[in-house]
Amino acid sequence: MGMYDYLILPEPIKCKKCGYEIKLIQTKRFARLLKEYELGDLTNKYIISAIFEEHWSCDECDEIVNIYIIIYKGIIIGIVDNKEKAVNLLDNFNINDLIELYYQLIFKKSKISYRFNQLIKSIEQLIRFSKLSNAEQTKIINDKNNYEFYLIKNYIDKKFNIITTLTKIINQI
């Protein structure tokens, strides 16, 4: 089989036969170093502009799904399941679209980074809280003006359980 790279799809592409959502494919179009590529990434081959057609076998029903990778000035600008959409995207893409694409990607990554940092801080507070005595925990739960545990305060109750509370925090963030 040889080496390949992974391509993370920005939106799952559904198999037309069974509806299975394809979120990741393998491709031999780039470096073949088991690298992960996604929308906005610079390919390390000398590709100016191109549309690559990949034929991917659905993991559920083995139906062949066509996936089109659109490259503009060496940058992955789109991954779609329709050749007409791919051609239209490449034909009409310009530098302003590239700026907008990067703006959206940076915004998405900063949002993910913020949520990750909130989760880390919540876990740190949760660990500190779990090391307190029952009396200290009860006092903090009942004290409306205590902001030391501000990230987790809404998730803890009198029957404190670290796993239950962590699950609540993760589901909320």
C-alpha positions in Angstrom: 0.0 0.0 0.0 2.8 2.4 0.7 2.8 5.7 2.6 0.0 8.3 2.5 -1.3 11.4 4.3 -4.6 12.0 6.0 -7.1 14.7 4.9 -9.4 15.9 7.7 -12.7 17.0 6.1 -14.0 20.4 7.3 -17.6 19.1 7.1 -18.4 15.4 7.0 -19.3 14.1 3.6 -22.2 11.6 3.7 -22.2 8.4 1.7 -25.1 8.6 -0.7 -26.0 5.0 -0.2 -26.1 4.5 3.6 -25.6 8.1 5.0 -22.4 7.3 6.9 -20.4 10.4 7.6 -16.9 10.4 6.3 -14.7 12.8 8.3 -11.2 11.7 7.4 -9.7 10.1 4.3 -6.2 8.9 3.2 -4.6 10.5 0.1 -1.4 10.0 -1.8 -1.6 13.5 -3.4 0.8 15.2 -1.0 4.0 14.3 0.9 3.1 10.7 1.8 4.5 11.1 5.3 1.4 10.3 7.4 0.9 14.0 7.8 -2.6 15.4 8.6 -3.9 18.1 6.2 -7.0 20.2 6.6 -8.7 23.2 5.1 -6.3 26.1 4.8 -3.1 24.0 5.0 -0.2 24.6 2.6 0.6 21.5 0.6 4.3 20.7 0.4 4.2 19.8 -3.3 4.6 22.4 -6.0 0.9 22.7 -6.9 -0.3 26.0 -8.2 -4.0 25.3 -8.6 -5.7 21.9 -9.0 -8.7 19.8 -8.3 -7.8 16.3 -7.2 -10.5 13.6 -7.3 -10.2 10.9 -4.6 -12.3 7.7 -4.6 -13.0 6.7 -1.1 -14.7 3.5 0.0 -17.4 4.1 2.6 -16.4 2.4 5.9 -20.0 1.1 6.4 -21.2 -0.1 3.0 -18.1 0.0 0.7 -19.9 2.4 -1.7 -17.3 4.5 -3.6 -17.6 8.1 -2.6 -16.0 10.8 -4.8 -14.2 13.5 -2.9 -12.7 16.5 -4.6 -9.7 18.4 -3.0 -9.4 22.0 -4.3 -6.0 23.6 -4.2 -5.4 27.3 -4.9 -1.8 28.6 -4.9 -0.7 25.5 -3.0 -3.4 25.9 -0.3 -6.2 23.5 0.4 -9.3 25.8 -0.1 -12.0 23.2 -0.3 -13.0 19.6 0.0 -16.4 18.7 -1.5 -18.3 15.7 -2.9 -19.4 17.3 -6.2 -17.1 18.0 -9.2 -19.3 21.0 -10.3 -19.0 22.6 -6.9 -15.2 22.0 -7.0 -14.8 23.6 -10.4 -17.0 26.5 -9.4 -15.0 27.1 -6.2 -11.7 27.1 -7.9 -12.8 29.2 -10.9 -14.3 31.9 -8.7 -11.8 31.9 -5.8 -9.6 35.0 -5.3 -7.3 36.5 -2.7 -10.2 38.1 -0.8 -11.7 34.6 -0.4 -8.4 33.4 0.9 -8.2 36.2 3.5 -11.8 35.3 4.5 -11.0 31.6 4.7 -8.0 32.3 7.0 -10.0 34.7 9.1 -12.7 32.0 9.7 -10.0 29.3 10.5 -8.2 31.6 12.9 -11.5 32.5 14.6 -12.5 28.8 14.9 -9.1 27.8 16.3 -9.1 30.7 18.8 -12.6 29.6 20.0 -11.4 26.0 20.4 -8.3 27.3 22.3 -10.5 29.4 24.6 -12.7 26.4 25.4 -9.7 24.2 26.0 -8.2 26.8 28.4 -11.5 27.0 30.2 -11.6 23.3 30.6 -8.0 23.1 31.9 -8.8 25.9 34.5 -12.0 24.1 35.5 -10.1 20.8 36.0 -7.5 22.7 38.1 -10.3 24.2 40.3 -12.0 20.9 40.5 -8.8 19.2 41.8 -8.3 21.9 44.4 -11.9 21.7 45.4 -11.8 17.9 45.8 -8.8 18.2 48.2 -10.8 20.3 50.6 -12.6 18.8 53.6 -16.4 18.2 53.4 -16.9 21.2 55.8 -14.8 23.5 53.6 -16.6 22.2 50.4 -20.0 22.9 52.0 -19.0 26.4 53.1 -17.9 27.2 49.5 -21.0 25.8 48.0 -23.2 27.9 50.3 -21.1 31.1 50.1 -22.5 33.2 47.2 -19.6 35.7 47.4 -16.8 33.1 47.0 -15.3 33.4 43.6 -12.2 31.2 44.1 -14.0 28.4 42.3 -16.0 30.5 39.9 -15.7 28.1 36.9 -17.0 25.1 38.7 -19.3 26.6 41.3 -22.5 26.1 39.1 -21.6 22.4 38.6 -20.9 21.3 42.2 -23.6 20.4 44.7 -23.8 19.0 48.3 -23.3 15.4 47.0 -20.0 16.3 45.3 -18.6 13.7 43.0 -15.6 14.6 40.9 -16.5 12.5 37.9 -20.1 13.6 37.7 -19.0 17.3 38.1 -16.3 16.9 35.5 -18.8 15.4 33.1 -21.2 18.3 33.6 -18.4 20.8 32.9 -17.2 19.0 29.7 -20.7 18.9 28.4 -21.3 22.6 29.1 -18.0 23.8 27.6 
